Amino acid sequence: MASSTRTPHRVKSHGRCYCRERVLAQGETLVANHGLTRQRDLRDGRPVWTGSPVPKIVASSLRRSTRADVVIVGAGISGAILAQSLTEAGLRPLIVERRRAALLGSTAASTALLQFELDTPLTQLSQEIGPKAAGQVWIASRDAVNELRTRSQRLKIDAEIATRPSLYLAGNVLDARGLRKEVRARQKLGLASEYLDRRALRHHFGIEREAALLNHGNAEANPVQLAAGYLRLALRAGARLRAPHEIVDLHCGRRGVELMTADGIEIQAKHVVLCTDYELAKIVPPSGNRLISTWAIATRPQPPAIWPQRALIWEASDPYLYLRSTADGRVICGGEDADFSDSTKRDALMGIKARRIAARLSRLMPAVDARPDYAWTGTLGRTAGACPASVEFQAIPIAMP
Ligand SMILES: Cc1cc2nc3c(=O)[nH]c(=O)nc-3n(C[C@H](O)[C@H](O)[C@H](O)COP(=O)(O)OP(=O)(O)OC[C@H]3O[C@@H](n4cnc5c(N)ncnc54)[C@H](O)[C@@H]3O)c2cc1C
């Protein structure tokens, strides 16, 4: 969902290094011998996507020092999409991944609701950052989801991508009155959103809640197939994938950025993009980002047409429950988020959380057989105001040919 921190960190070349306010001298090492990113246990359990064959993406090892125009650190969905975009622009990025294969990070845990609606309602975000900025964030988010969908279609990436409406149920963040205000704010911005009162909600969806918003312009996908599709196209167009290699050092040298792997191999690059997600690079300022734990289940396949338009359903609550269906008719349901990132504690709670999610799903949709066929858990990032975050660094004198 749009609240999660997918954080592309870019490194630009402008003459000197900077990290937010801090200007780094040429020759200064950004990360010395302590590792660039902290290694985390990102997920546990069995995500539903592991039930079908996981696409094989062939990576090879780095054997000696090398150079590249652009190095992408991380081969999840962010690295994959970026790599494909760069190859379309005529570049041949080098992707370096520390896990033994691509797509072993957070991407495989995603429930892949490609939802432009942020966790912070538009009305609330308007109070926090002003209506103009809030409107811009929401529109940018909608455009990003549109772009991902149309781009994937254009590239013929078969990843079970489907356009879906979303149903946003009244909860402890927005009740019926709050939803009325929210629908007006969304409509004013030109977003397709309708208010459903209790009767309309019961009639169309068979759900008992005081109100909901029906919104248009969201999508869903199979995240593993999606990332694999982009990665495959990138590799076919000249990108290189090297794994398992951990980048531990990043240094602004006279000839660009110098990266060092844990096994002592040096890489020279003009640009580096850190697509390491929740294994956030230590040089990124915290800026209100926090890591939490989340859980999800997937049921067995359910009878067809289980609910209208296979809408993405979620609650205007904190924490909220959310659900979607899969191409083979399962219901994915997630939530029960907790404000800690300790993975031992997170994993130990999996059974309890899965049962709770199933019980809540059953209450919301009595017709669904809510027994978990898959259950998994993972670390999730939250940004301030639930807005997408990106941090720009540096500027390096380029002396590469
Ligand atoms: C249960 C759950 C449900 C979710 N549901 C949704 C959802 O519905 N919609 C949504 O949009 N998002 C969702 N998310 C969030 C989503 O999974 C992530 O935002 C997304 O997968 C991040 O992709 P990524 O490519 O940025 O990161 P990753 O897939 O984690 O890839 C980053 C890669 O960087 C590598 N790396 C890190 N440090 C280094 C280093 N120093 N050197 C080399 N490699 C390194 C890692 O090994 C990893 O493979 C969910 C997450 C969870 C856990």
The ligand as a Gaussian input file, in Angstrom:
#p B3LYP/6-31G(d) Opt

LIG

0 1
 C        3.086000      -8.598000       4.834000
 C        3.411000      -7.440000       3.923000
 C        2.426000      -6.939000       3.110000
 C        2.719000      -5.876000       2.242000
 N        1.720000      -5.439000       1.413000
 C        1.970000      -4.443000       0.534000
 C        0.964000      -4.012000      -0.351000
 O       -0.161000      -4.503000      -0.334000
 N        1.281000      -3.030000      -1.244000
 C        2.533000      -2.478000      -1.286000
 O        2.779000      -1.586000      -2.117000
 N        3.509000      -2.857000      -0.423000
 C        3.254000      -3.830000       0.471000
 N        4.239000      -4.245000       1.319000
 C        5.522000      -3.577000       1.261000
 C        6.338000      -4.128000       0.077000
 O        6.559000      -5.504000       0.259000
 C        7.664000      -3.397000      -0.019000
 O        7.472000      -2.011000       0.014000
 C        8.389000      -3.733000      -1.316000
 O        8.418000      -5.113000      -1.550000
 C        9.786000      -3.202000      -1.259000
 O       10.472000      -3.607000      -2.406000
 P       12.005000      -3.255000      -2.539000
 O       12.458000      -3.739000      -3.844000
 O       12.165000      -1.803000      -2.246000
 O       12.671000      -4.064000      -1.334000
 P       13.104000      -5.613000      -1.227000
 O       12.204000      -6.513000      -1.988000
 O       13.301000      -5.902000       0.229000
 O       14.489000      -5.599000      -1.966000
 C       15.612000      -4.929000      -1.401000
 C       16.815000      -5.787000      -1.659000
 O       17.975000      -5.060000      -1.272000
 C       18.933000      -6.030000      -0.849000
 N       19.953000      -5.341000      -0.055000
 C       19.791000      -4.656000       1.099000
 N       20.983000      -4.153000       1.520000
 C       21.905000      -4.553000       0.617000
 C       23.326000      -4.353000       0.511000
 N       24.014000      -3.638000       1.426000
 N       23.989000      -4.893000      -0.547000
 C       23.310000      -5.643000      -1.497000
 N       21.960000      -5.850000      -1.431000
 C       21.262000      -5.311000      -0.386000
 C       18.113000      -7.018000      -0.036000
 O       18.753000      -8.273000       0.063000
 C       16.804000      -7.070000      -0.831000
 O       16.757000      -8.191000      -1.702000
 C        3.995000      -5.303000       2.208000
 C        4.997000      -5.801000       3.055000
 C        4.723000      -6.857000       3.895000
 C        5.806000      -7.384000       4.774000

